[in-house]
Amino acid sequence: MVSCTFLLNGFRRMQMGSLSAARKIRCIRLGRLRWRNGVVRLLICTTVITATLVAVGLYHVYFDRTNLPDIEPFTRFEFPTIGHVYDANGQPLIEMAREYRRNIKYEDIPPIVRDAILATEDKNFFTHGGVDYSVIPRVLSKVRIGTLAARLTGLRRENEGNSPAIFPHGGSTITQQLVRCHFLKDLTAFKNMTAQENSNQLRHGVLFPRALSYIIGSRSVNMLVRKLEEIRLSLWVENKMQERFGSKRRAKEEILARYASFIYMGNGQYGFAAAAEYYFGRPLAMFTVDDADKAALLAGIAKSPLYYAPSANNTERVLRRRNQILALMAANGFISRDRVRGAEQRPIQVAVRRKNKVPLAPAVVGNVLEELKGLCADLSIEDLLQGRIQVYSTVDARVQQIVNKALEYGLELYEKRHPSTKGLIQGSVVVLRNRDASILAETGGRQLYKDRYTSSSDFNRVRKSLRQPGSAMKPIVYLAAFQQGTFNLDTMVPDEPIGIPDGGKQSTKWISNYDGQFKGMIPLREALAESRNAVAIWITEQIGIASILRTARSIGVRTPLQPYATTALGASEVNLLELANAYRTMASGIFAQPYVIRKIVRNSGEVAADNEHGGPPVPVDDYALSLIQEGLRGLVRMPTGTAHALDSSGFPIPVMGKTGTTNDFRDALFVGSTYGPEGITIAVRIGFDDNRSLGPKETGGRVALPVFKEITLRVYRERLTGPVPEFPAQMEQSINNYLRSESIEGESPPERGSNRINLSRHF
């Protein structure tokens, strides 16, 4: 009975064990099934997500045409280029730019350069539609699988900043590169994608990029989004360009021209044309098949200007890159193997770029920028820096060069007398055309001052320096007297001691002459020629200081002058430009304000401003003008005149003018003109910036007049401003009659009535 019970229990245990094993087996099978189902679901979800992402990406790239940039500037080829300031003969005085670029047409790109670009960047350029799908396998083969696996397994999630990017660079077509450089750097429209793509912070906050960044990292997402946008815009650009230019071929040519003009080429140069001039000193259009080495070098720079722009430190790297491109050109059938071997043997020779190049006309450039502000309301300096306009000035570069050298010559003469001042003495010169006050040359200071070269932003002593004109002010006093109608050149005036109130002091200031003597009653023309201070003060008392101030304003002096008698002796400050303009007005009888911009032309060829102008007659009596002209001409002709040094066989040019020397010899001036509307006026001032004395006897006739003489001789010798104008025969004869009647120094005065000039005999 017991044994039966035992057997029965054993059977039950066996049965229960079998049931337990079965349950375990079922659980295992169920677990495996659930795991498989989970994997399947994961794969399905992953596939769906991937497909969705791909679909969204494809839709965005091929169909989404929202949030597009303005393509009109691109199609019109309105890339920033170089602005120029040209001289009166169309020669560039200076190039100004934010980006030094020369836009070139497709036909202006030499075939050897086109071949080098295509072999290097995009051999299938003329056949694809903006994206070269044939390179996709090559690009995918460079995907960093290890980096991707590490991201998926979480091994590099905490150290993402130091890990390499998953997606490689490369594979971009020429169109894509152009899109990336031109459109994707727009800060507003595309959030500067190019600059931000290497950031480890996600720059695109929508749902899919956020989800994807968890898998492949923010940096890779930034790069991927930029790439998709680049492809989308490339397809769009190609389509729009084809619509605009009528065929795929023409569209491609236009895109290639824009690429060759826009791409950065290192050292501040943009585009192949600017780079060719910078690196080789040659226009790009002059390249031939014999320049394959240079074309290959230029094509190699575009990939990375930092590494491949030629310099003294990277010759081997540049040489290796150049030869690789030559091999690519041969592989694509652009050049023969023999030509490659010849080109590979040539060393890299870049143009020698002169350092510290002395600017020809820095003061003129500064004036152009100032004048541009008020000439056209819709134009600015930025338009010039972007190359949207070209400025044509009144300045003649040949005259400007003469002025620069003459000023340096005059300063050197002074420094020989005062060696301790070498490099410290300063000067300024301006040359005006008489008929319209256009500026032919302007120098606001010496070219090298305190060991640095002058720039356009430096202090311009022609316009910005207010200094006393000294005796150069006296002709305005005499002109005011002639205006009164009671004075002429033969009027007898007293050269006698005379006093004036000494400012607010209860005393009298006695006026003396430069020679310390008084001559008594003398003709007015003699008083002007000899610059007698006492006579100038006496005339001022007779006609009133108010009439002198009115006359000064009527002939172009804008700076307010002090209503004191000492203004007649040049005690009130003026700038050199307005003093020159006053003499120009007296020489020509034409009222005008000096100007430097002649014309402004937009890149479209439209003339934005035509500033050439003459002026109305000056509001001064013709008879008064003829008297001051004769008086200033007599200042040169008369042996006692302060500018008689200009009346010699070595200076055969008839001029009128006046010296000026300020108190304590602080400034030396000479302002002179050739006669009439066809003449020119030259003003020279020399002095120290700190207003120290030039030294005893360093007068305008000794310091400034030699500069005037040198400029006038060379300008007329080289016939830069037309023939030398003659003074009226009647005027010259009047001076001859005076000299004969005075019998100065017991000699018969030379006859100058004919005023005939033979320049060839004197140069």
C-alpha positions in Angstrom: 0.0 0.0 0.0 2.9 2.3 0.9 4.7 1.5 -2.3 1.7 2.3 -4.4 1.5 5.7 -2.7 5.2 6.3 -3.2 4.9 5.5 -6.9 1.9 7.7 -7.3 3.7 10.6 -5.7 6.7 10.1 -7.8 4.6 10.1 -10.9 3.0 13.3 -9.9 6.4 14.9 -9.3 7.5 13.8 -12.7 4.4 15.1 -14.2 4.8 18.5 -12.4 8.5 18.7 -13.5 7.5 18.1 -17.0 4.9 20.8 -16.8 7.5 23.2 -15.3 10.0 22.4 -18.0 7.4 23.0 -20.6 6.5 26.3 -19.1 10.1 27.3 -19.1 10.4 26.3 -22.7 7.3 28.3 -23.6 8.6 31.3 -21.7 11.9 31.1 -23.5 10.2 30.8 -26.8 7.9 33.6 -25.9 10.8 35.8 -24.9 12.6 35.1 -28.1 9.4 35.9 -30.0 9.0 39.1 -28.2 12.6 40.1 -28.8 12.3 39.3 -32.4 9.1 41.3 -32.6 10.9 44.2 -30.8 13.7 44.1 -33.2 11.3 44.0 -36.1 9.4 46.9 -34.6 12.7 48.8 -34.1 13.7 48.1 -37.7 10.3 49.2 -38.9 10.4 52.4 -36.8 14.0 53.1 -37.9 13.1 52.4 -41.5 10.0 54.6 -41.2 12.0 57.4 -39.5 14.8 57.1 -42.0 12.4 57.0 -45.0 10.6 60.0 -43.5 13.8 61.9 -43.1 14.9 61.0 -46.6 11.5 62.0 -48.0 11.5 65.3 -46.1 15.1 65.9 -47.3 14.3 65.1 -50.9 11.1 67.2 -50.8 13.1 70.1 -49.4 15.9 69.8 -51.9 13.9 69.2 -55.1 10.5 70.7 -54.5 10.6 73.3 -51.6 11.2 76.7 -53.1 10.4 78.8 -50.1 12.8 81.1 -48.2 14.9 81.7 -51.2 17.4 84.6 -51.5 17.2 87.4 -54.0 18.9 86.1 -57.1 18.8 89.3 -59.1 22.1 90.7 -57.9 23.6 87.3 -58.7 22.2 87.2 -62.2 23.2 90.8 -62.8 26.7 89.9 -61.7 26.7 92.6 -58.9 29.5 91.2 -56.9 31.5 93.6 -54.8 34.5 94.7 -56.8 37.2 97.4 -56.8 36.3 101.1 -56.7 38.7 103.5 -58.4 39.5 107.2 -58.2 40.8 108.2 -61.6 42.7 111.3 -62.6 41.6 113.7 -65.3 43.2 111.5 -68.0 41.6 108.2 -66.8 44.6 106.9 -64.9 43.9 105.3 -61.5 45.0 107.3 -58.5 44.0 104.7 -56.1 42.0 101.4 -55.8 39.6 101.1 -52.9 37.7 98.0 -51.9 36.3 95.8 -49.1 37.1 92.9 -51.3 39.8 93.2 -54.1 37.9 91.6 -56.9 37.7 92.1 -60.7 34.6 90.7 -62.2 35.4 88.9 -65.5 33.2 87.5 -68.3 33.5 83.9 -69.4 35.2 84.8 -72.7 37.8 86.8 -70.7 38.9 83.6 -68.9 41.7 82.1 -71.0 41.1 78.4 -72.0 44.1 77.2 -70.0 42.6 78.7 -66.9 39.2 77.3 -67.5 40.7 73.8 -68.0 42.7 74.1 -64.8 39.5 75.1 -62.8 37.4 72.3 -64.3 40.1 69.6 -63.8 40.5 70.6 -60.2 37.0 71.4 -59.1 34.4 69.9 -61.4 35.3 68.0 -64.6 31.6 67.3 -65.3 30.5 70.9 -64.8 29.0 71.4 -68.2 26.9 68.2 -68.1 25.3 68.1 -64.6 22.5 70.2 -63.4 24.2 71.7 -60.3 24.9 68.4 -58.5 27.2 65.7 -59.7 25.6 62.4 -58.7 28.5 60.4 -60.1 30.7 61.5 -57.1 28.3 60.3 -54.4 29.8 56.8 -54.1 33.2 58.3 -53.7 31.9 60.7 -51.1 30.1 57.9 -49.2 33.2 55.8 -49.2 34.8 58.5 -47.1 32.2 58.6 -44.4 33.9 57.9 -41.1 32.2 54.6 -40.1 34.2 54.4 -36.9 33.0 57.8 -35.8 29.4 56.9 -36.6 29.6 53.6 -34.8 31.1 55.3 -31.7 28.3 57.8 -31.8 25.6 55.0 -32.0 27.2 53.0 -29.2 27.5 56.1 -27.0 31.3 55.9 -26.7 31.9 59.4 -27.9 28.8 61.1 -26.8 30.6 63.0 -24.0 33.6 63.9 -26.1 31.9 65.1 -29.3 34.0 68.3 -29.5 37.2 66.4 -30.1 35.9 63.8 -32.5 36.2 64.2 -36.3 33.2 64.9 -38.4 31.2 61.9 -39.6 30.7 63.4 -43.1 33.7 64.3 -45.2 34.2 67.5 -47.1 34.5 67.3 -50.9 32.3 66.4 -53.8 30.9 69.9 -54.2 30.4 71.1 -57.8 31.4 74.6 -58.9 27.8 75.7 -58.5 27.7 74.3 -55.0 30.9 76.1 -54.0 29.6 79.3 -55.4 26.3 78.9 -53.6 28.1 78.2 -50.3 30.3 81.3 -50.6 27.7 83.7 -52.0 24.4 82.7 -50.4 25.1 80.7 -47.3 27.3 83.4 -45.7 24.2 85.7 -45.6 23.8 86.3 -41.9 20.1 87.1 -42.1 18.7 84.7 -44.7 20.7 81.6 -43.9 22.1 82.3 -40.4 25.6 82.1 -41.7 25.5 78.4 -42.2 29.0 78.1 -43.5 30.6 79.7 -40.4 28.4 77.8 -37.9 28.5 74.3 -39.4 31.5 73.3 -37.3 29.8 74.3 -34.0 29.0 71.6 -31.5 25.8 73.4 -30.7 22.8 72.6 -32.9 22.0 75.5 -35.1 18.7 74.3 -36.4 16.1 73.8 -33.8 13.3 72.0 -35.6 12.1 68.5 -34.6 14.0 66.3 -37.1 17.4 67.9 -36.7 17.0 67.7 -32.9 16.2 64.0 -33.1 18.9 63.3 -35.6 21.5 65.2 -33.5 21.0 62.6 -30.7 22.1 59.9 -33.1 24.9 61.5 -35.1 25.8 64.6 -33.1 25.0 68.3 -33.5 28.1 69.1 -35.6 27.2 66.4 -38.1 23.6 67.6 -38.3 24.8 71.2 -38.9 27.0 70.0 -41.7 24.2 67.8 -43.2 21.6 70.6 -43.1 24.1 73.0 -44.7 24.8 70.5 -47.4 21.2 69.9 -48.2 20.6 73.7 -48.4 23.6 74.0 -50.6 22.2 71.3 -53.0 18.8 72.8 -53.0 20.1 76.3 -53.9 22.4 74.9 -56.5 19.6 73.2 -58.4 17.5 76.4 -58.1 20.4 78.6 -59.3 21.1 76.5 -62.3 17.4 76.5 -63.3 17.1 80.2 -62.8 20.2 80.9 -64.8 19.1 78.7 -67.6 15.8 80.6 -67.7 17.6 83.9 -67.7 20.2 83.1 -70.4 18.2 80.8 -72.6 20.3 77.7 -72.7 22.1 75.4 -70.3 25.5 76.1 -72.0 25.1 79.9 -71.6 23.9 79.4 -68.0 27.0 77.3 -67.3 29.3 79.9 -68.8 27.8 82.6 -66.7 28.1 80.5 -63.5 31.7 79.7 -64.2 32.4 83.4 -64.8 30.9 84.2 -61.4 32.8 81.5 -59.7 36.1 82.7 -61.2 35.3 86.2 -60.1 33.9 85.5 -56.6 36.1 82.9 -55.0 38.6 83.9 -52.3 42.2 83.5 -53.4 44.2 84.6 -50.4 46.0 87.8 -49.3 42.8 89.8 -49.6 42.3 89.0 -53.3 39.0 87.7 -54.7 38.7 86.0 -58.1 41.2 84.7 -60.5 41.8 88.1 -62.3 42.8 89.9 -59.1 44.9 86.9 -58.0 46.7 86.8 -61.3 47.7 90.4 -61.0 48.6 90.0 -57.3 50.7 86.8 -57.5 52.2 87.1 -61.0 51.9 90.8 -61.9 50.0 90.0 -65.1 46.5 90.4 -66.3 44.6 87.1 -66.4 43.6 87.7 -70.0 47.3 87.4 -71.1 47.6 83.8 -69.9 48.3 81.3 -72.7 48.8 77.5 -72.9 52.4 78.2 -72.0 51.2 79.4 -68.6 49.7 76.0 -67.6 51.9 76.1 -64.4 50.5 79.4 -63.3 46.9 78.4 -64.2 47.3 75.2 -62.2 48.7 77.2 -59.2 45.8 79.6 -59.2 43.3 76.7 -59.5 44.9 75.1 -56.5 44.6 78.1 -54.3 40.8 78.0 -54.3 40.6 74.8 -52.2 42.4 76.4 -49.3 44.0 79.8 -49.7 45.6 79.5 -46.2 47.6 76.4 -47.4 48.0 76.9 -51.1 48.5 80.6 -51.7 52.1 81.0 -52.6 54.5 82.5 -50.0 58.1 82.1 -48.9 57.0 79.6 -46.2 55.0 77.0 -48.2 56.8 76.6 -51.5 57.0 72.8 -51.4 53.3 72.4 -50.5 52.2 74.8 -53.3 54.5 73.1 -55.8 53.1 69.7 -54.9 49.5 71.0 -55.2 50.3 72.6 -58.6 51.8 69.5 -60.0 48.8 67.4 -58.9 46.5 69.7 -60.8 48.8 69.6 -63.9 48.5 65.8 -63.7 44.7 66.1 -63.4 44.6 68.4 -66.5 46.5 65.8 -68.5 44.3 63.0 -67.2 41.2 64.8 -68.4 42.8 65.5 -71.8 43.2 69.3 -71.3 46.9 69.4 -72.0 49.5 66.9 -73.3 51.9 64.9 -71.1 54.9 66.7 -72.7 53.5 70.0 -71.7 52.9 68.8 -68.2 56.5 67.7 -67.8 57.7 71.1 -69.0 55.3 72.9 -66.6 56.4 70.8 -63.7 60.0 71.8 -64.2 59.3 75.5 -63.7 59.9 77.0 -60.3 57.2 79.1 -58.6 57.9 82.7 -59.3 55.6 85.3 -57.8 55.6 89.0 -58.5 57.7 91.2 -56.2 55.2 93.3 -54.3 56.6 96.7 -53.2 56.2 97.4 -49.6 55.4 100.8 -48.2 54.4 102.1 -51.6 54.2 105.9 -51.5 50.7 107.0 -52.4 50.6 109.6 -55.2 47.8 111.8 -54.0 46.6 110.9 -50.5 45.1 114.4 -49.8 43.1 114.1 -53.1 41.7 110.8 -52.0 40.6 112.2 -48.7 38.9 115.1 -50.5 37.1 112.7 -52.8 35.7 110.8 -49.9 34.6 114.1 -48.2 33.1 115.5 -51.4 31.3 112.3 -52.3 29.2 112.6 -49.1 27.5 115.8 -50.3 27.4 115.3 -54.0 24.7 112.6 -54.4 22.2 111.8 -51.8 21.9 108.1 -52.8 25.6 107.5 -53.0 28.1 106.9 -50.2 31.7 105.9 -49.5 30.4 102.3 -49.2 29.4 102.4 -52.9 33.0 103.2 -53.8 34.4 100.5 -51.4 32.0 98.0 -52.9 33.0 99.0 -56.5 29.5 100.0 -57.4 30.7 103.4 -58.6 33.9 104.8 -60.2 35.0 108.3 -59.4 36.7 110.5 -62.0 38.6 113.4 -60.4 39.8 116.7 -61.8 43.4 115.9 -60.6 46.1 115.4 -63.2 48.5 112.6 -62.0 51.3 114.2 -63.9 50.9 117.5 -62.2 50.4 115.8 -58.9 53.8 114.0 -59.3 55.5 117.3 -60.1 53.9 119.0 -57.1 55.1 116.1 -54.8 58.6 116.3 -56.0 58.7 120.1 -56.0 57.6 120.3 -52.3 60.2 117.7 -51.3 62.8 119.8 -53.2 61.8 123.0 -51.4 61.9 121.3 -48.0 65.3 119.9 -48.7 66.6 123.3 -49.6 65.4 124.6 -46.2 66.8 121.6 -44.4 70.3 122.2 -45.9 70.2 125.6 -44.2 68.8 124.1 -41.0 70.1 120.5 -40.7 68.5 120.0 -37.2 65.0 120.3 -38.7 65.5 117.4 -41.1 62.2 115.5 -41.5 60.3 117.9 -39.2 59.5 120.8 -41.5 56.1 120.5 -43.3 54.5 122.0 -46.3 51.4 122.0 -48.4 50.6 122.9 -52.0 47.5 123.2 -54.1 47.1 123.8 -57.9 43.8 125.2 -59.3 42.6 125.6 -62.9 41.6 129.3 -63.3 38.5 128.8 -65.4 36.5 126.6 -62.9 38.6 126.2 -59.7 39.0 122.5 -60.4 41.9 121.0 -58.4 44.8 119.8 -60.6 47.0 118.7 -57.7 46.9 118.9 -53.9 49.5 117.9 -51.3 48.6 118.1 -47.7 52.0 117.3 -46.4 55.3 115.8 -47.2 55.3 112.2 -48.4 57.4 110.8 -45.5 56.8 112.4 -42.1 58.0 111.1 -38.7 59.1 107.8 -40.4 55.7 107.0 -41.9 54.1 107.6 -45.3 51.2 109.9 -45.8 47.7 108.4 -46.1 44.4 109.7 -47.1 43.2 109.9 -43.5 46.2 112.1 -42.4 46.0 115.8 -41.6 45.6 117.7 -44.8 47.3 121.1 -44.4 45.7 122.5 -47.5 42.2 122.4 -46.1 42.3 121.7 -42.4 45.2 123.9 -41.3 44.0 127.4 -40.4 47.1 129.6 -40.3 47.8 133.3 -40.8 48.4 134.2 -44.5 50.7 137.1 -43.6 51.4 139.6 -46.4 49.6 137.2 -48.9 46.4 138.9 -47.5 47.4 142.4 -48.8 46.2 142.0 -52.4 42.7 141.7 -51.1 43.1 145.0 -49.2 44.3 146.7 -52.4 41.4 145.1 -54.4 38.9 146.5 -51.9 40.6 149.9 -52.3 40.3 149.7 -56.1 36.6 148.8 -55.7 36.1 152.1 -53.8 37.0 154.0 -57.1 39.3 156.5 -55.3 42.5 154.5 -55.7 44.6 153.3 -58.6 48.1 152.0 -59.1 49.5 155.5 -59.4 47.8 157.0 -56.4 50.4 158.4 -54.0 50.1 156.8 -50.5 52.0 157.5 -47.3 54.6 155.0 -46.1 55.0 156.5 -42.7 54.8 155.5 -39.1 51.2 154.6 -38.2 49.6 153.2 -35.0 46.5 151.2 -34.2 44.8 150.3 -30.9 46.5 147.3 -29.3 43.5 145.1 -28.7 41.9 145.7 -25.3 45.0 147.4 -24.0 45.0 151.2 -23.4 48.0 151.6 -25.7 48.9 152.0 -29.4 50.6 149.4 -31.5 53.0 150.9 -34.0 53.3 149.3 -37.4 56.7 148.8 -38.9 57.9 147.5 -42.3 60.0 144.4 -42.9 63.1 146.5 -43.6 62.5 148.8 -40.7 62.3 151.9 -42.9 59.7 154.3 -44.2 59.9 155.8 -47.7 57.3 158.6 -47.3 54.9 159.2 -50.2 55.2 156.5 -52.8 53.0 155.2 -55.7 50.5 152.5 -54.6 52.0 150.0 -57.0 55.3 150.3 -55.3 53.8 149.9 -51.9 52.1 146.7 -53.1 55.2 145.3 -54.8 57.4 145.9 -51.7 54.7 144.8 -49.3 54.8 147.9 -47.2 52.9 147.2 -43.9 52.3 150.8 -43.0 50.5 151.6 -46.4 48.2 148.5 -46.0 47.1 149.8 -42.6 46.6 153.3 -43.8 44.5 152.1 -46.7 42.4 150.0 -44.3 41.7 153.1 -42.2 40.6 154.9 -45.4 38.2 152.3 -46.7 37.2 150.5 -43.5 37.8 146.9 -42.5 34.2 146.0 -43.4 34.8 146.6 -47.1 37.9 144.4 -47.0 35.9 141.6 -45.4 33.2 141.9 -48.0 35.8 141.8 -50.8 37.4 138.7 -49.3 34.1 136.9 -49.2 33.3 138.0 -52.8 36.4 136.3 -54.1 36.1 133.0 -52.2 37.4 133.4 -48.6 34.9 131.5 -46.5 36.6 131.5 -43.1 35.3 134.4 -41.0 37.9 137.1 -40.7 38.4 139.2 -37.6 37.1 142.8 -38.0 40.4 144.3 -36.9 42.9 146.4 -38.8 45.6 143.7 -38.4 43.6 141.5 -40.7 45.0 143.6 -43.5 48.5 142.3 -42.6 47.3 138.7 -42.5 46.6 138.3 -38.8 43.3 136.4 -39.3 43.6 132.7 -40.1 42.5 131.1 -43.4 43.3 127.8 -45.0 45.5 127.5 -48.0 42.8 126.3 -50.4 40.6 129.4 -49.9 43.6 131.7 -50.2 44.5 130.0 -53.5 41.0 130.4 -54.7 41.0 134.1 -53.9 44.1 134.5 -56.1 42.6 132.3 -58.8 39.5 134.6 -58.8 41.6 137.7 -59.1 43.6 136.1 -62.0 40.5 134.9 -64.0 37.6 137.2 -63.0 35.5 134.0 -62.6 33.8 133.1 -59.3 33.8 129.4 -58.5 34.4 127.1 -55.5 37.2 124.5 -55.7 36.1 120.9 -56.4 37.9 117.6 -57.0 35.1 115.2 -58.3 34.5 115.6 -62.0 32.2 112.7 -62.6 30.8 109.6 -60.9 29.8 106.6 -63.0 27.9 103.6 -61.9 28.9 100.1 -62.9 26.0 100.0 -65.3 27.7 102.9 -67.2 25.1 105.4 -66.0 26.6 108.8 -65.1 25.4 109.3 -61.5 26.9 112.8 -61.2 28.5 115.2 -63.7 30.2 117.9 -61.7 32.1 119.7 -64.3 31.2 123.4 -64.0 32.4 126.9 -64.6 31.3 129.9 -62.7 29.8 133.3 -63.1 31.8 136.5 -63.3 33.1 137.6 -59.9 31.1 140.4 -58.3 34.0 142.8 -58.6 34.4 145.7 -61.0 36.4 144.8 -64.1 38.6 147.9 -63.8 39.4 147.0 -60.2 40.3 143.4 -61.3 42.6 144.7 -64.0 44.4 147.0 -61.5 45.1 144.2 -59.0 46.3 141.9 -61.8 48.7 144.6 -63.0 49.8 145.3 -59.4 50.5 141.6 -58.8 52.3 141.3 -62.2 54.3 144.4 -61.2 55.3 142.7 -58.0 57.2 140.2 -60.2 58.4 142.7 -62.8 59.7 145.5 -60.5 63.2 145.0 -59.2 62.2 145.9 -55.7 59.2 143.5 -55.7 59.2 140.6 -53.3 58.8 138.1 -56.1 61.3 139.7 -58.5 63.3 136.4 -58.5 60.7 135.1 -61.0 61.6 137.8 -63.5 64.7 136.2 -65.0 65.9 134.5 -68.1 65.8 131.2 -66.2 62.0 131.6 -65.7 60.4 132.7 -69.0 56.9 132.3 -67.8 54.9 135.5 -67.1 53.2 135.2 -63.7 51.6 137.3 -61.1 51.7 136.6 -57.4 52.5 137.6 -53.8 54.8 136.4 -51.1 53.6 136.0 -47.5 55.6 135.8 -44.2 53.9 135.6 -40.9 55.0 137.0 -37.5 58.3 135.7 -36.2 58.8 133.8 -39.6 56.4 131.1 -38.5 55.0 130.5 -42.0 56.3 131.2 -45.5 53.9 131.5 -48.4 53.7 132.2 -52.1 50.6 132.3 -54.1 50.8 133.0 -57.8 49.0 132.6 -61.1 49.4 132.7 -64.8 47.0 135.0 -66.5 43.3 134.6 -67.2 40.8 131.7 -67.4 43.3 129.5 -69.3 45.9 129.9 -66.6 46.6 128.1 -63.3 47.0 129.2 -59.7 49.5 127.6 -57.3 49.6 128.2 -53.6 52.5 127.1 -51.4 52.9 127.2 -47.6 55.8 125.9 -45.5 56.1 125.8 -41.8 56.2 123.7 -38.7 53.1 122.0 -37.3 54.0 123.2 -33.8 54.1 126.8 -35.1 57.8 127.4 -34.2 59.8 129.9 -36.2 61.4 129.0 -39.5 64.3 131.3 -38.5 65.4 134.8 -39.3 65.0 135.9 -42.9 63.2 132.7 -43.9 60.6 134.6 -45.9 58.0 133.5 -48.4 60.3 134.6 -51.2 63.1 132.5 -49.9 61.3 129.4 -48.7 58.0 129.0 -50.6 58.8 130.7 -53.9 61.3 128.1 -55.1 58.6 125.5 -54.9 56.2 127.6 -56.9 58.9 128.2 -59.5 59.8 124.5 -59.8 56.1 123.5 -60.3 55.4 126.2 -62.8 58.5 125.5 -64.9 57.8 121.8 -65.2 54.0 122.0 -65.8 54.5 124.4 -68.7 57.6 122.7 -70.0 55.7 119.4 -70.3 52.7 121.3 -71.7 50.3 119.8 -69.1 47.9 122.7 -68.9 48.1 124.2 -72.4 50.2 127.0 -73.7 51.4 129.8 -71.4 48.8 132.5 -71.2 50.1 136.0 -72.0 49.2 139.1 -70.0 47.5 141.8 -71.9 50.0 143.9 -73.9 48.5 147.1 -72.5 49.1 145.8 -69.0 52.8 144.9 -69.7 53.3 148.2 -71.4 51.9 150.1 -68.4 54.5 148.4 -66.2 57.2 149.1 -68.7 56.2 152.8 -68.7 56.4 152.9 -64.9 59.8 151.3 -64.8 61.1 153.6 -67.5 59.9 156.7 -65.7 61.4 155.6 -62.4 64.7 154.7 -64.0 65.3 152.2 -61.2 69.0 151.7 -60.3 69.9 153.9 -63.3 69.3 151.1 -65.8 66.9 151.0 -68.7 64.1 148.5 -67.9 63.7 145.6 -70.2 60.8 145.8 -72.7 58.2 143.2 -71.9 55.2 144.5 -73.9 55.3 141.7 -76.5 55.4 139.0 -73.8 56.6 136.4 -76.3 57.8 133.2 -74.7 60.2 130.6 -76.2 60.1 127.7 -73.7 62.3 125.5 -75.8 65.2 127.9 -75.4 65.0 127.7 -71.6 64.5 124.0 -70.9 
